[in-house]
Amino acid sequence: MVFHQHECKGAHFTHEAQPRPLPVLHARDCHHRHGLLSFHDCITLMESYNIIRLKECRSTNSSLAEIARESPDGTVLVTDSQTAGRGQRGNSWEAEPGKNLTFSLLIKPEAIAAHDQFYISEAVALGIRDALMNHLPSQEVTVKWPNDIYAGDRKICGILIENSLSGNTIGHSIAGIGINVNQQEFKSDAPNPVSTVMLTGKHLPLDRLLHEVVDAIYLRLSQPVAARHADYMDSLWRRLGGTYRDMSTGEEFHAVITGVVSTGHLSLLDTFCNHRLYAFKEVQAIL
């Protein structure tokens, strides 16, 4: 079922009912924080990043957090096997060793207020989506609020972002990222996992994809905030209608997404024209 916002007469809406084409940033579009970069500069940004490789660790986020203070912006910690990986809601993350991309990225943003921390989530999610779309041209790749990446109705990437504050601003952010790449079978009770190889039949070099993803994230971080937020809104999974569950009451309802504020709260409009505002974990999209 899809209903349109104009059916709720007199209501104010924060986003149009019909989507524009989902945007993708490419290296040729990038602007560095200190000026315009050439295409060659954009596609070789990864050479300047500090990459730490571990055969195995409990959690890439935890390992990177231990050295975050003295490490430079753009430090990447990647592992073949994560024994205690965490996802959103405290879920574990299933990844066959050596088959997928499991890494954390240290981001040290310039003057982002603590209450605007969701801007980091938007940039990370969009960057990953941009990189994956280049390998999944026949798939609809979207962002499931707040920052899972979906191919169709199946989850291809999970993201866990942890922020460290410095006064009223973000001192640094650690983005833990798990992308299903070359794994062909999932044994956990996760309801809808999928990988790039399952969708395309082709194995991807993990190092190549790592370079592409990190570069794409930094392209999104350099994008003007308003433009990035508009792109995030247009990329949302089931933006024009879906079924949700209110986690405090158990109520199920149908709604369209009308906005996501800088704190990350999701604004929904249900079929009775009621506006609902939810923080993460307060509402669940029903598959």
Protein Blocks (a to p, Z undefined) as FASTA:
>chain_A
ZZdfklmghiacfbdfbdcddddddfklpccfkbccdfklmmmmmmmpccdddfbdfblk
lmmmmmmmmpcehiacddfbdfkbccehhiacdddehkaccdddddddehiafklmmmmm
mmmmmmmmmmmmmmmmmbccddddfkbccehjacfbdcddddddehjbcfbdcddddddf
kbcbdfbfbfbbccfklmnopacdfklmmmmmmmmmmmmmmpcfklmmmmmmmmpghklo
ccdddfknopacddddfbdcfkopacdddfkopacdddehkaccdZZ
